[in-house]
Amino acid sequence: MTRRARAAAVGLGLLCLTGVLLPGLRTTEAAWTAGAVTNTTVTAVSTPTTATGATCKPTSALVVGLQKVDLAWSSTLPLADQRVDITKNSATARDTSQITLTGQTGGVYSYAATYDTAKLLGLLNLTDLLGGTYGISIQTGYPNTTWYAPPRTFTLNVILLGLGSTCS
């Protein structure tokens, strides 16, 4: 055997040994087929956009505390794809029943929602006279999907003894 043939045999042996020693390298009997897709329409859509121009305005009465929270925002998506989440002490309530369409200019819709103490889904209670913090998230979603844009969030602070409330 010549020197070149010996070197080729050693190289081939090392190559075979490498295939045996490495667990990820295995043979397969997978069959490959090529098929054609017919009569299919692919439609590109843009992801939902975050609510724009969003505002949060609490109204408080002295000693009685928080009376209501008014929210307003704009979106390019219809009413059915809007939602508001209110969070307090790790409890989250999702509500769409208070959202109303207030106008439309071109392809932009304007929305409003008012949550009084009864409509905050039981999250407000007498302990709020001592103060409390709530998270409010406005989200817009793409029609007929579970896709939602990142929320526009606010923090509602109920001030001690109901002397006022802020939303930022």
Stockholm file with secondary structure:
# STOCKHOLM 1.0

chainA/1-168         MTRRARAAAVGLGLLCLTGVLLPGLRTTEAAWTAGAVTNTTVTAVSTPTTATGATCKPTSALVVGLQKVDLAWSSTLPLADQRVDITKNSATARDTSQITLTGQTGGVYSYAATYDTAKLLGLLNLTDLLGGTYGISIQTGYPNTTWYAPPRTFTLNVILLGLGSTCS
#=GR chainA/1-168 SS CCHHHHHHHHHHHHHHHHHHHCTTCCCCCCCCCCCCCCSCCCCCCCCCCCCEEEEEEEEEETTTEEEEEEEEEEESSCGGGEEEEEEETTEEEEECTTEEEEEEETTEEEEEEEEETTTSTTCCCGGGGGCEEEEEEEEEBCTTSSCBCCCEEEEEEECGGGSCEEEC
#=GC SS_cons         CCHHHHHHHHHHHHHHHHHHHCTTCCCCCCCCCCCCCCSCCCCCCCCCCCCEEEEEEEEEETTTEEEEEEEEEEESSCGGGEEEEEEETTEEEEECTTEEEEEEETTEEEEEEEEETTTSTTCCCGGGGGCEEEEEEEEEBCTTSSCBCCCEEEEEEECGGGSCEEEC
//
